[in-house]
């Protein structure tokens, strides 16, 4: 805490580059998966499906399933690890979103009789709400605490909270216009594709921080940053930098 820092240093210091890149990806997944829009338009979505379950009852169901999802995340985060839990959460959300979009496609485009699967819209959103609370909604705050040092943590949390809130506003703002223009099935499929891209991002970029000390996490991030810089240097034809010596 004696090493006070500024927002400018946070944005420009290469020591924070990989952590910022990781958090940008995780917060983008968190908000572009559609959680804010589905939460805001939950009752109109259910009403437009002709579900046998009323939109009021559906809202109660969605509110109830959030709690066990969040409790399960707290129980599993140190047992499964951050990466497996995020991947499981994103996978469950993707399946639910693609199923929801498929229902709207059959109902609105193919005009097929969907009375036999009228349970699907409520079930799909309930699964989405549960699975998103298992990892995508909760784990970014864990990672914020693990990837940034104490002296920069306040600026990091504020920056990414603002970034996430901005994305949530945009998703909520443009959900209805896009649904009216392209169909609700398209928007749900876009959210599902974001979850799939998030799985790839987590697999390839996010380091596993379970059971690691802050210094160990920082060493992993520095190795990733150094490797990226060396690849960029090789591409430009300039002399490669040697990685800095590791000190305990």
Buried (B, 14 or more C-beta within 10 A) or exposed (E): EEEEBEEEBBEEEEBBBBBBBBBBBBBBBBBBBBBBBBBBBBBEBBBBBEBEBEBEEBBEBBEEBBEEBBEBBEEBBEEBBBBBBBBBBBBBBBBBBBBBBBBBBBBBEEEEEBEEBBEBBBBBBBBBBBBBBBBBBBBBEBBBBBBBBEEBBEBBBEBBBEBBEEBBEBBBEEBBEBBEEEBBBBBBBBBBBBBBBBBEBBEEEBBEBBEBEBEEBBBBBBBBBBEEBBEEEEEEEEEEEEEEEEEE
